[in-house]
Amino acid sequence: MNVKTLCLGILTLEDASGYEIKKSFENRFSQVFDAGFSSIYPALQQLTKDGLVSCREETQDKRPNKKVYSITPEGQKTFIEELKTIPAPDKFRSEALTKLMFADLLPASCVSTLIDTILLSYEKYIEDISAGCDKTRPHSEQFLCGFGLTIRKAAIQYLHDNRHLLEDDAVRQQKAAE
C-alpha cells in the first residue's frame, strides 16, 4: 500500500485535515506504515485532482482556515478494490538491526550498549502501545496492537537469548586486534 491509498483508508473512517491524517499515521498506523507531511499533502492533492477525495475549508478563530478532506464514492470504491488485491510481501526495515549486522566492527562494550539500547526501545514501545490497546477500540485496531506487542516481545526474547552471538564475535575481534 502507498500513502495515497492509506489516506483514502483513513478518510473512510472520518473526514480529516492533513494534520489529522498525519496523527493517524503516528498513532493508528505507527506499527505498519510511516508517512510525513511531505508525502501526505502531495497524496491529498493528487487524490483531490483524481476526484477520489473532496476538500472544503473550515474557518478557525485566530488561525488560518483548515482544509478538511472527505472521501468521495469513487474514492471509497477505489479503496475497497485496493483492499481486495493480494498484498506485497512484508518488508522489514530496522536501523538497529542494520547496525547489528556490522557489530563485529565495534568494540564489545559498544555492541552490548547497542543491544541494551534496542531492548530499552522495544520495552518502551510495549509500554506506550499497551496503554492504547484497550478493549474499547475497534477489533481491527486491537488486532494490530496485539500483533505489534507480540512481535516486540518476541524480539526482546530473541535479543536476550542470542545477544551472546554478537558479543562473543566482538570480543574475539577485539582480542585478535590486540
C-alpha positions as CSV (number, residue, x, y, z in Angstrom):
1,M,0.0,0.0,0.0
2,N,1.2,3.5,-0.6
3,V,0.5,6.9,1.1
4,K,-2.4,7.8,-1.2
5,T,-4.2,4.5,-0.6
6,L,-3.7,4.8,3.2
7,C,-5.0,8.4,3.1
8,L,-8.2,7.0,1.4
9,G,-8.4,4.4,4.2
10,I,-8.1,7.0,6.9
11,L,-10.8,9.1,5.2
12,T,-13.1,6.1,5.2
13,L,-13.1,6.3,9.0
14,E,-13.8,10.1,9.2
15,D,-13.2,13.4,7.4
16,A,-9.8,14.8,8.3
17,S,-7.3,17.6,7.8
18,G,-3.8,16.8,6.6
19,Y,-2.7,17.3,10.2
20,E,-5.2,14.8,11.5
21,I,-4.2,12.3,8.8
22,K,-0.6,12.7,9.9
23,K,-1.7,12.0,13.5
24,S,-3.4,8.7,12.3
25,F,-0.1,7.7,10.8
26,E,1.6,8.4,14.1
27,N,-1.0,6.6,16.2
28,R,-3.2,4.1,14.4
29,F,-0.8,3.1,11.7
30,S,2.5,3.6,13.5
31,Q,3.3,-0.1,13.6
32,V,2.8,-0.7,9.9
33,F,3.4,2.5,8.0
34,D,5.3,5.8,8.3
35,A,4.4,8.9,6.4
36,G,5.2,12.6,6.9
37,F,3.6,15.8,5.7
38,S,6.0,15.8,2.7
39,S,4.2,12.7,1.3
40,I,0.7,13.2,2.8
41,Y,-0.1,16.6,1.2
42,P,1.0,15.7,-2.3
43,A,-1.0,12.5,-2.0
44,L,-4.1,14.5,-0.9
45,Q,-3.6,16.9,-3.8
46,Q,-3.4,14.1,-6.3
47,L,-6.4,12.3,-4.7
48,T,-8.4,15.6,-5.0
49,K,-7.3,16.1,-8.6
50,D,-8.4,12.5,-9.4
51,G,-11.8,13.0,-7.8
52,L,-11.2,10.4,-5.1
53,V,-11.5,13.0,-2.2
54,S,-13.1,16.4,-1.9
55,C,-11.8,19.3,0.1
56,R,-13.6,22.0,2.0
57,E,-12.2,24.9,4.0
58,E,-13.3,25.5,7.6
59,T,-12.7,28.8,9.2
60,Q,-11.0,28.8,12.6
61,D,-10.8,31.6,15.2
62,K,-7.4,33.3,15.2
63,R,-5.9,30.6,12.9
64,P,-5.7,30.0,9.2
65,N,-8.5,28.2,7.5
66,K,-8.3,24.4,7.8
67,K,-8.6,22.2,4.8
68,V,-10.8,19.1,5.6
69,Y,-10.8,16.2,3.2
70,S,-13.6,13.7,2.6
71,I,-13.6,10.5,0.6
72,T,-15.9,10.5,-2.4
73,P,-18.0,7.5,-3.5
74,E,-15.4,6.9,-6.2
75,G,-12.6,7.1,-3.6
76,Q,-14.4,4.6,-1.4
77,K,-14.8,2.2,-4.4
78,T,-11.1,2.6,-5.3
79,F,-10.0,1.9,-1.7
80,I,-12.2,-1.2,-1.4
81,E,-10.8,-2.5,-4.8
82,E,-7.3,-2.0,-3.4
83,L,-8.1,-3.9,-0.3
84,K,-9.2,-6.9,-2.4
85,T,-5.8,-7.2,-4.1
86,I,-3.1,-9.5,-2.8
87,P,-0.7,-7.6,-0.7
88,A,3.0,-7.4,-1.5
89,P,5.3,-9.4,0.9
90,D,6.1,-7.5,4.1
91,K,9.3,-5.6,4.2
92,F,11.0,-5.0,7.5
93,R,13.3,-2.0,7.9
94,S,15.3,-1.5,11.1
95,E,18.2,0.8,11.6
96,A,19.0,-1.0,14.8
97,L,19.3,-4.4,13.1
98,T,21.2,-2.9,10.3
99,K,23.8,-1.7,12.8
100,L,23.9,-5.1,14.4
101,M,24.9,-6.6,11.1
102,F,28.2,-4.8,11.4
103,A,28.6,-5.4,15.1
104,D,31.9,-7.2,14.5
105,L,33.5,-3.9,13.7
106,L,32.6,-2.4,17.1
107,P,34.3,-2.8,20.5
108,A,32.4,-5.4,22.6
109,S,31.2,-2.7,25.0
110,C,29.6,-0.8,22.1
111,V,27.8,-4.0,21.0
112,S,26.4,-4.6,24.4
113,T,25.3,-0.9,24.7
114,L,23.7,-1.1,21.3
115,I,21.8,-4.2,22.2
116,D,20.7,-2.8,25.6
117,T,19.5,0.4,23.8
118,I,17.5,-1.7,21.4
119,L,16.0,-3.7,24.2
120,L,15.0,-0.5,26.1
121,S,13.4,1.0,22.9
122,Y,11.3,-2.2,22.5
123,E,10.3,-2.2,26.1
124,K,9.3,1.5,25.9
125,Y,7.3,0.7,22.7
126,I,5.5,-2.1,24.6
127,E,4.7,0.2,27.5
128,D,3.5,3.0,25.2
129,I,1.4,0.8,22.9
130,S,-0.1,-1.2,25.7
131,A,-1.7,2.0,27.1
132,G,-3.6,2.4,23.8
133,C,-4.6,-1.2,23.4
134,D,-7.8,-1.1,25.3
135,K,-10.8,-3.2,24.5
136,T,-12.9,-0.2,23.5
137,R,-11.0,0.2,20.3
138,P,-12.3,-1.4,17.1
139,H,-11.3,-5.1,16.7
140,S,-9.0,-4.2,13.7
141,E,-7.1,-1.8,16.0
142,Q,-7.0,-4.3,18.8
143,F,-5.7,-6.9,16.4
144,L,-2.9,-4.6,15.0
145,C,-2.0,-3.6,18.6
146,G,-1.7,-7.2,19.7
147,F,0.3,-8.1,16.7
148,G,2.8,-5.3,17.4
149,L,3.1,-6.2,21.0
150,T,3.7,-9.9,20.1
151,I,6.4,-9.0,17.6
152,R,8.2,-6.7,20.1
153,K,8.0,-9.3,22.9
154,A,9.4,-12.0,20.6
155,A,12.2,-9.6,19.5
156,I,13.1,-8.9,23.1
157,Q,13.2,-12.6,23.9
158,Y,15.4,-13.2,20.8
159,L,17.8,-10.5,21.7
160,H,18.1,-11.9,25.3
161,D,18.7,-15.4,24.0
162,N,21.1,-14.6,21.2
163,R,23.0,-11.4,22.1
164,H,26.0,-13.6,23.0
165,L,26.5,-14.4,19.3
166,L,27.3,-10.8,18.5
167,E,29.0,-10.0,21.8
168,D,31.3,-13.1,21.5
169,D,32.3,-12.1,18.0
170,A,33.1,-8.6,19.1
171,V,35.3,-9.9,22.0
172,R,37.1,-12.3,19.5
173,Q,37.7,-9.4,17.1
174,Q,38.9,-7.2,19.9
175,K,41.4,-9.9,21.1
176,A,42.6,-10.6,17.5
177,A,43.3,-6.9,17.0
178,E,45.4,-6.6,20.2
